[in-house]
């Protein structure tokens, strides 16, 4: 029984962590979107990449990328402007 509890907790933790790093997208024009990424340690672009692949299943091109820190103790935010191919 205890082993099942540990297994359930191990499966639950990655799901909760992945929910914390979510990007949001705003449509600029016909095939252009602005993606605002969450504050991620090290400035990882994976949340932006996942959202871009969901928005543009046929592929995309990053037109502009902007990285910044709001607070030194927080992660690096990455904003993209993409165009669907």
Secondary structure, DSSP 8 states (H G I E B T S, - for coil): -HHHHHHHHHHHHHHHHHHHS--EEEE-SSSEEEEE---BGGG--HHHHHHHHHH-TT-EEEEEEEEE-SSTTS-BEEEEEEEE-
